[in-house]
Every structure is written in structure tokens, then in C-alpha cells.
Amino acid sequence: MRVIFSPEARAEFDEAIQYYDQQRQGLGDELRAEIREFLPRLQRSPLTFPVERGDIRRLILARFPYKLLYSVETDHVYVIALAHRRRAPGYWVDRTE
């Protein structure tokens, strides 16, 4: 099953990488690598991750304070947000409607 990032999630991904690269050169690449490490698991078994709200599930990153919020569609996984776990909880909810 393929993984598709919403435009908003892609923008959050790019912003997070840029932010971490400003903190320390290469740290953004480490965030990118962690997300890529989880993608095969998400593709193989998207229903194993817990439900966040309604039909939206979450995959919590191990090293960085982010979670991928996604829905499981018929033929793909749709990432709605790359949400910081400590900021503005629930800001992404209107993306699901």
C-alpha cells in the first residue's frame, strides 16, 4: 500500500526539516531518515497503529516530537498531518472533513 502525503503534511514535513537543519546541520536529514524508516511498517500494517480520533490513526516518531496522522483508504495511506506532539493539539481536525 502506498503512502500519500497531503499538501499540508508535505509542507509541515519540509518546514520541520528546515527548522532542524537550522538548529544543527544534518539534523533535518535525521528527521527525514526516521520518517522513512517508519514508512515500510506503515505500508505493510497501517491498522496496527492506534486510533487518534475517529478513523484517523497516529504513528509516533521515536526520536523527534512528532506524529504522523493518517487515514487508511482503499488503496493507500493518506497522511493528513505531521503534527508536533506538544503544540496546538487538534489543529489538523478540520482537514479530515
N, CA, C and O atoms as a GROMACS GRO file, in nm:
protein
  388
    1MET      N    1   0.085  -0.117   0.000
    1MET     CA    2   0.000   0.000   0.000
    1MET      C    3   0.090   0.124   0.000
    1MET      O    4   0.182   0.134   0.081
    2ARG      N    5   0.063   0.214  -0.088
    2ARG     CA    6   0.148   0.334  -0.096
    2ARG      C    7   0.104   0.440   0.004
    2ARG      O    8  -0.010   0.439   0.052
    3VAL      N    9   0.195   0.530   0.036
    3VAL     CA   10   0.169   0.638   0.131
    3VAL      C   11   0.169   0.770   0.053
    3VAL      O   12   0.262   0.800  -0.021
    4ILE      N   13   0.062   0.846   0.071
    4ILE     CA   14   0.049   0.976   0.005
    4ILE      C   15   0.039   1.083   0.114
    4ILE      O   16  -0.042   1.072   0.206
    5PHE      N   17   0.121   1.186   0.101
    5PHE     CA   18   0.117   1.300   0.194
    5PHE      C   19   0.025   1.407   0.138
    5PHE      O   20   0.034   1.442   0.021
    6SER      N   21  -0.063   1.460   0.222
    6SER     CA   22  -0.144   1.574   0.182
    6SER      C   23  -0.050   1.693   0.159
    6SER      O   24   0.062   1.693   0.210
    7PRO      N   25  -0.094   1.793   0.083
    7PRO     CA   26  -0.009   1.911   0.065
    7PRO      C   27   0.029   1.976   0.198
    7PRO      O   28   0.142   2.023   0.215
    8GLU      N   29  -0.065   1.979   0.293
    8GLU     CA   30  -0.037   2.039   0.424
    8GLU      C   31   0.067   1.957   0.500
    8GLU      O   32   0.158   2.014   0.562
    9ALA      N   33   0.054   1.825   0.496
    9ALA     CA   34   0.152   1.739   0.565
    9ALA      C   35   0.290   1.752   0.500
    9ALA      O   36   0.391   1.754   0.570
   10ARG      N   37   0.293   1.762   0.368
   10ARG     CA   38   0.421   1.780   0.297
   10ARG      C   39   0.486   1.911   0.339
   10ARG      O   40   0.606   1.917   0.360
   11ALA      N   41   0.405   2.018   0.350
   11ALA     CA   42   0.459   2.148   0.393
   11ALA      C   43   0.512   2.140   0.536
   11ALA      O   44   0.617   2.196   0.566
   12GLU      N   45   0.439   2.071   0.624
   12GLU     CA   46   0.485   2.055   0.763
   12GLU      C   47   0.615   1.975   0.768
   12GLU      O   48   0.705   2.007   0.846
   13PHE      N   49   0.625   1.874   0.685
   13PHE     CA   50   0.747   1.792   0.674
   13PHE      C   51   0.865   1.880   0.632
   13PHE      O   52   0.971   1.877   0.694
   14ASP      N   53   0.846   1.959   0.525
   14ASP     CA   54   0.953   2.046   0.475
   14ASP      C   55   0.993   2.151   0.579
   14ASP      O   56   1.111   2.179   0.597
   15GLU      N   57   0.894   2.210   0.648
   15GLU     CA   58   0.922   2.310   0.750
   15GLU      C   59   0.999   2.251   0.868
   15GLU      O   60   1.090   2.314   0.920
   16ALA      N   61   0.962   2.130   0.908
   16ALA     CA   62   1.030   2.066   1.021
   16ALA      C   63   1.175   2.035   0.984
   16ALA      O   64   1.265   2.056   1.066
   17ILE      N   65   1.197   1.987   0.864
   17ILE     CA   66   1.334   1.958   0.821
   17ILE      C   67   1.417   2.086   0.818
   17ILE      O   68   1.531   2.088   0.864
   18GLN      N   69   1.360   2.192   0.764
   18GLN     CA   70   1.431   2.320   0.759
   18GLN      C   71   1.462   2.370   0.901
   18GLN      O   72   1.572   2.416   0.927
   19TYR      N   73   1.364   2.362   0.990
   19TYR     CA   74   1.384   2.405   1.128
   19TYR      C   75   1.499   2.329   1.193
   19TYR      O   76   1.588   2.390   1.254
   20TYR      N   77   1.498   2.197   1.182
   20TYR     CA   78   1.602   2.117   1.246
   20TYR      C   79   1.738   2.139   1.182
   20TYR      O   80   1.840   2.134   1.252
   21ASP      N   81   1.743   2.164   1.052
   21ASP     CA   82   1.871   2.196   0.989
   21ASP      C   83   1.926   2.329   1.038
   21ASP      O   84   2.048   2.347   1.044
   22GLN      N   85   1.839   2.422   1.074
   22GLN     CA   86   1.884   2.549   1.130
   22GLN      C   87   1.940   2.530   1.271
   22GLN      O   88   2.028   2.605   1.314
   23GLN      N   89   1.887   2.431   1.343
   23GLN     CA   90   1.935   2.403   1.478
   23GLN      C   91   2.073   2.339   1.475
   23GLN      O   92   2.162   2.373   1.553
   24ARG      N   93   2.089   2.244   1.382
   24ARG     CA   94   2.217   2.177   1.364
   24ARG      C   95   2.220   2.116   1.225
   24ARG      O   96   2.130   2.041   1.188
   25GLN      N   97   2.322   2.147   1.150
   25GLN     CA   98   2.334   2.095   1.014
   25GLN      C   99   2.324   1.942   1.014
   25GLN      O  100   2.396   1.875   1.088
   26GLY      N  101   2.235   1.889   0.932
   26GLY     CA  102   2.218   1.744   0.922
   26GLY      C  103   2.107   1.688   1.009
   26GLY      O  104   2.064   1.574   0.989
   27LEU      N  105   2.058   1.767   1.105
   27LEU     CA  106   1.952   1.718   1.193
   27LEU      C  107   1.821   1.699   1.116
   27LEU      O  108   1.744   1.608   1.145
   28GLY      N  109   1.796   1.784   1.019
   28GLY     CA  110   1.678   1.767   0.934
   28GLY      C  111   1.684   1.637   0.857
   28GLY      O  112   1.582   1.571   0.839
   29ASP      N  113   1.802   1.600   0.811
   29ASP     CA  114   1.819   1.472   0.742
   29ASP      C  115   1.791   1.355   0.836
   29ASP      O  116   1.740   1.251   0.793
   30GLU      N  117   1.823   1.372   0.963
   30GLU     CA  118   1.795   1.267   1.060
   30GLU      C  119   1.644   1.251   1.081
   30GLU      O  120   1.595   1.139   1.097
   31LEU      N  121   1.571   1.362   1.081
   31LEU     CA  122   1.425   1.354   1.089
   31LEU      C  123   1.370   1.284   0.966
   31LEU      O  124   1.286   1.195   0.977
   32ARG      N  125   1.417   1.323   0.850
   32ARG     CA  126   1.374   1.260   0.725
   32ARG      C  127   1.400   1.109   0.729
   32ARG      O  128   1.316   1.030   0.689
   33ALA      N  129   1.516   1.071   0.777
   33ALA     CA  130   1.553   0.929   0.784
   33ALA      C  131   1.462   0.853   0.880
   33ALA      O  132   1.424   0.739   0.853
   34GLU      N  133   1.427   0.915   0.992
   34GLU     CA  134   1.338   0.847   1.087
   34GLU      C  135   1.201   0.823   1.026
   34GLU      O  136   1.143   0.716   1.042
   35ILE      N  137   1.148   0.923   0.956
   35ILE     CA  138   1.018   0.905   0.892
   35ILE      C  139   1.027   0.797   0.785
   35ILE      O  140   0.939   0.711   0.777
   36ARG      N  141   1.130   0.800   0.706
   36ARG     CA  142   1.146   0.697   0.601
   36ARG      C  143   1.162   0.558   0.661
   36ARG      O  144   1.120   0.459   0.600
   37GLU      N  145   1.220   0.550   0.778
   37GLU     CA  146   1.235   0.421   0.846
   37GLU      C  147   1.099   0.362   0.883
   37GLU      O  148   1.081   0.240   0.878
   38PHE      N  149   1.005   0.447   0.921
   38PHE     CA  150   0.872   0.401   0.961
   38PHE      C  151   0.781   0.371   0.843
   38PHE      O  152   0.687   0.293   0.857
   39LEU      N  153   0.804   0.430   0.728
   39LEU     CA  154   0.712   0.416   0.615
   39LEU      C  155   0.687   0.271   0.572
   39LEU      O  156   0.572   0.237   0.545
   40PRO      N  157   0.788   0.184   0.565
   40PRO     CA  158   0.758   0.045   0.528
   40PRO      C  159   0.662  -0.024   0.625
   40PRO      O  160   0.575  -0.100   0.583
   41ARG      N  161   0.676   0.002   0.754
   41ARG     CA  162   0.582  -0.054   0.853
   41ARG      C  163   0.442   0.000   0.832
   41ARG      O  164   0.343  -0.073   0.841
   42LEU      N  165   0.435   0.129   0.804
   42LEU     CA  166   0.306   0.192   0.778
   42LEU      C  167   0.241   0.133   0.653
   42LEU      O  168   0.120   0.111   0.650
   43GLN      N  169   0.321   0.108   0.552
   43GLN     CA  170   0.269   0.049   0.428
   43GLN      C  171   0.220  -0.094   0.449
   43GLN      O  172   0.115  -0.133   0.397
   44ARG      N  173   0.296  -0.172   0.523
   44ARG     CA  174   0.261  -0.314   0.544
   44ARG      C  175   0.143  -0.333   0.638
   44ARG      O  176   0.055  -0.415   0.613
   45SER      N  177   0.141  -0.257   0.746
   45SER     CA  178   0.042  -0.280   0.852
   45SER      C  179  -0.015  -0.149   0.907
   45SER      O  180   0.006  -0.118   1.024
   46PRO      N  181  -0.086  -0.074   0.826
   46PRO     CA  182  -0.134   0.057   0.872
   46PRO      C  183  -0.235   0.050   0.986
   46PRO      O  184  -0.251   0.146   1.061
   47LEU      N  185  -0.303  -0.062   1.000
   47LEU     CA  186  -0.406  -0.072   1.104
   47LEU      C  187  -0.348  -0.110   1.241
   47LEU      O  188  -0.423  -0.116   1.338
   48THR      N  189  -0.218  -0.134   1.249
   48THR     CA  190  -0.159  -0.170   1.378
   48THR      C  191  -0.134  -0.050   1.468
   48THR      O  192  -0.116  -0.066   1.589
   49PHE      N  193  -0.132   0.069   1.411
   49PHE     CA  194  -0.108   0.188   1.491
   49PHE      C  195  -0.239   0.235   1.553
   49PHE      O  196  -0.345   0.215   1.495
   50PRO      N  197  -0.233   0.297   1.672
   50PRO     CA  198  -0.355   0.333   1.744
   50PRO      C  199  -0.436   0.444   1.678
   50PRO      O  200  -0.385   0.525   1.601
   51VAL      N  201  -0.562   0.444   1.711
   51VAL     CA  202  -0.654   0.547   1.662
   51VAL      C  203  -0.633   0.674   1.744
   51VAL      O  204  -0.624   0.670   1.867
   52GLU      N  205  -0.626   0.786   1.676
   52GLU     CA  206  -0.614   0.917   1.740
   52GLU      C  207  -0.754   0.977   1.761
   52GLU      O  208  -0.786   1.027   1.869
   53ARG      N  209  -0.834   0.971   1.656
   53ARG     CA  210  -0.968   1.031   1.660
   53ARG      C  211  -1.047   0.980   1.540
   53ARG      O  212  -1.001   0.991   1.426
   54GLY      N  213  -1.162   0.924   1.563
   54GLY     CA  214  -1.246   0.874   1.454
   54GLY      C  215  -1.173   0.766   1.375
   54GLY      O  216  -1.135   0.663   1.430
   55ASP      N  217  -1.154   0.790   1.246
   55ASP     CA  218  -1.082   0.696   1.159
   55ASP      C  219  -0.936   0.735   1.140
   55ASP      O  220  -0.866   0.675   1.058
   56ILE      N  221  -0.890   0.834   1.213
   56ILE     CA  222  -0.753   0.884   1.198
   56ILE      C  223  -0.664   0.812   1.297
   56ILE      O  224  -0.693   0.804   1.417
   57ARG      N  225  -0.554   0.759   1.245
   57ARG     CA  226  -0.456   0.687   1.327
   57ARG      C  227  -0.330   0.771   1.342
   57ARG      O  228  -0.309   0.868   1.270
   58ARG      N  229  -0.247   0.729   1.437
   58ARG     CA  230  -0.123   0.804   1.462
   58ARG      C  231  -0.004   0.709   1.468
   58ARG      O  232  -0.012   0.597   1.518
   59LEU      N  233   0.104   0.759   1.415
   59LEU     CA  234   0.233   0.690   1.424
   59LEU      C  235   0.326   0.790   1.493
   59LEU      O  236   0.358   0.895   1.438
   60ILE      N  237   0.368   0.757   1.613
   60ILE     CA  238   0.453   0.847   1.691
   60ILE      C  239   0.599   0.819   1.659
   60ILE      O  240   0.645   0.705   1.667
   61LEU      N  241   0.671   0.924   1.623
   61LEU     CA  242   0.814   0.909   1.596
   61LEU      C  243   0.887   0.885   1.727
   61LEU      O  244   0.845   0.931   1.833
   62ALA      N  245   0.996   0.813   1.718
   62ALA     CA  246   1.070   0.775   1.838
   62ALA      C  247   1.160   0.888   1.889
   62ALA      O  248   1.163   0.916   2.009
   63ARG      N  249   1.231   0.953   1.799
   63ARG     CA  250   1.332   1.049   1.841
   63ARG      C  251   1.283   1.194   1.841
   63ARG      O  252   1.322   1.273   1.927
   64PHE      N  253   1.199   1.227   1.747
   64PHE     CA  254   1.153   1.364   1.732
   64PHE      C  255   1.010   1.377   1.787
   64PHE      O  256   0.936   1.279   1.786
   65PRO      N  257   0.972   1.496   1.833
   65PRO     CA  258   0.842   1.514   1.898
   65PRO      C  259   0.727   1.532   1.798
   65PRO      O  260   0.650   1.628   1.808
   66TYR      N  261   0.715   1.441   1.704
   66TYR     CA  262   0.613   1.449   1.600
   66TYR      C  263   0.537   1.319   1.591
   66TYR      O  264   0.582   1.213   1.636
   67LYS      N  265   0.419   1.330   1.531
   67LYS     CA  266   0.341   1.211   1.498
   67LYS      C  267   0.283   1.230   1.359
   67LYS      O  268   0.244   1.341   1.320
   68LEU      N  269   0.277   1.121   1.285
   68LEU     CA  270   0.209   1.121   1.156
   68LEU      C  271   0.064   1.086   1.183
   68LEU      O  272   0.036   0.984   1.246
   69LEU      N  273  -0.027   1.168   1.136
   69LEU     CA  274  -0.170   1.141   1.149
   69LEU      C  275  -0.219   1.103   1.010
   69LEU      O  276  -0.195   1.175   0.913
   70TYR      N  277  -0.287   0.989   1.000
   70TYR     CA  278  -0.320   0.936   0.868
   70TYR      C  279  -0.452   0.859   0.870
   70TYR      O  280  -0.501   0.817   0.975
   71SER      N  281  -0.506   0.843   0.751
   71SER     CA  282  -0.624   0.759   0.734
   71SER      C  283  -0.587   0.646   0.639
   71SER      O  284  -0.501   0.660   0.552
   72VAL      N  285  -0.653   0.533   0.658
   72VAL     CA  286  -0.630   0.418   0.571
   72VAL      C  287  -0.742   0.417   0.468
   72VAL      O  288  -0.859   0.398   0.502
   73GLU      N  289  -0.705   0.436   0.344
   73GLU     CA  290  -0.800   0.438   0.233
   73GLU      C  291  -0.798   0.301   0.165
   73GLU      O  292  -0.723   0.212   0.205
   74THR      N  293  -0.881   0.284   0.064
   74THR     CA  294  -0.892   0.155  -0.004
   74THR      C  295  -0.759   0.107  -0.060
   74THR      O  296  -0.723  -0.010  -0.044
   75ASP      N  297  -0.686   0.196  -0.126
   75ASP     CA  298  -0.562   0.155  -0.193
   75ASP      C  299  -0.438   0.233  -0.151
   75ASP      O  300  -0.333   0.221  -0.214
   76HIS      N  301  -0.450   0.312  -0.045
   76HIS     CA  302  -0.334   0.389   0.001
   76HIS      C  303  -0.354   0.437   0.145
   76HIS      O  304  -0.464   0.431   0.200
   77VAL      N  305  -0.245   0.485   0.202
   77VAL     CA  306  -0.247   0.551   0.332
   77VAL      C  307  -0.231   0.700   0.304
   77VAL      O  308  -0.141   0.741   0.232
   78TYR      N  309  -0.321   0.781   0.361
   78TYR     CA  310  -0.320   0.925   0.335
   78TYR      C  311  -0.276   0.998   0.462
   78TYR      O  312  -0.349   1.000   0.561
   79VAL      N  313  -0.157   1.058   0.457
   79VAL     CA  314  -0.104   1.132   0.572
   79VAL      C  315  -0.165   1.271   0.572
   79VAL      O  316  -0.148   1.349   0.478
   80ILE      N  317  -0.236   1.301   0.679
   80ILE     CA  318  -0.308   1.427   0.693
   80ILE      C  319  -0.218   1.534   0.753
   80ILE      O  320  -0.227   1.651   0.716
   81ALA      N  321  -0.133   1.494   0.847
   81ALA     CA  322  -0.050   1.593   0.916
   81ALA      C  323   0.076   1.528   0.973
   81ALA      O  324   0.076   1.411   1.010
   82LEU      N  325   0.181   1.607   0.978
   82LEU     CA  326   0.299   1.576   1.058
   82LEU      C  327   0.289   1.674   1.173
   82LEU      O  328   0.335   1.788   1.163
   83ALA      N  329   0.229   1.630   1.283
   83ALA     CA  330   0.194   1.719   1.393
   83ALA      C  331   0.295   1.711   1.507
   83ALA      O  332   0.335   1.603   1.550
   84HIS      N  333   0.336   1.827   1.554
   84HIS     CA  334   0.420   1.834   1.673
   84HIS      C  335   0.335   1.790   1.791
   84HIS      O  336   0.221   1.834   1.806
   85ARG      N  337   0.388   1.704   1.875
   85ARG     CA  338   0.308   1.646   1.983
   85ARG      C  339   0.280   1.742   2.097
   85ARG      O  340   0.191   1.716   2.179
   86ARG      N  341   0.353   1.853   2.105
   86ARG     CA  342   0.335   1.945   2.218
   86ARG      C  343   0.276   2.080   2.178
   86ARG      O  344   0.264   2.169   2.262
   87ARG      N  345   0.240   2.095   2.052
   87ARG     CA  346   0.190   2.225   2.007
   87ARG      C  347   0.052   2.211   1.944
   87ARG      O  348   0.027   2.117   1.868
   88ALA      N  349  -0.036   2.301   1.974
   88ALA     CA  350  -0.167   2.315   1.910
   88ALA      C  351  -0.236   2.182   1.882
   88ALA      O  352  -0.260   2.148   1.766
   89PRO      N  353  -0.268   2.105   1.985
   89PRO     CA  354  -0.334   1.977   1.961
   89PRO      C  355  -0.467   1.997   1.889
   89PRO      O  356  -0.542   2.090   1.918
   90GLY      N  357  -0.493   1.910   1.795
   90GLY     CA  358  -0.619   1.912   1.724
   90GLY      C  359  -0.629   2.012   1.611
   90GLY      O  360  -0.735   2.023   1.549
   91TYR      N  361  -0.522   2.088   1.582
   91TYR     CA  362  -0.528   2.187   1.476
   91TYR      C  363  -0.562   2.125   1.340
   91TYR      O  364  -0.615   2.192   1.252
   92TRP      N  365  -0.531   1.999   1.324
   92TRP     CA  366  -0.546   1.927   1.196
   92TRP      C  367  -0.684   1.870   1.174
   92TRP      O  368  -0.714   1.824   1.064
   93VAL      N  369  -0.770   1.872   1.275
   93VAL     CA  370  -0.900   1.805   1.269
   93VAL      C  371  -0.984   1.850   1.150
   93VAL      O  372  -1.050   1.768   1.086
   94ASP      N  373  -0.984   1.978   1.119
   94ASP     CA  374  -1.067   2.025   1.008
   94ASP      C  375  -1.019   1.973   0.872
   94ASP      O  376  -1.092   1.983   0.774
   95ARG      N  377  -0.899   1.919   0.865
   95ARG     CA  378  -0.850   1.860   0.741
   95ARG      C  379  -0.919   1.728   0.709
   95ARG      O  380  -0.913   1.680   0.596
   96THR      N  381  -0.985   1.670   0.807
   96THR     CA  382  -1.047   1.539   0.787
   96THR      C  383  -1.190   1.548   0.738
   96THR      O  384  -1.252   1.446   0.708
   97GLU      N  385  -1.243   1.667   0.730
   97GLU     CA  386  -1.384   1.682   0.692
   97GLU      C  387  -1.400   1.711   0.545
   97GLU      O  388  -1.512   1.727   0.497
   0.00000   0.00000   0.00000
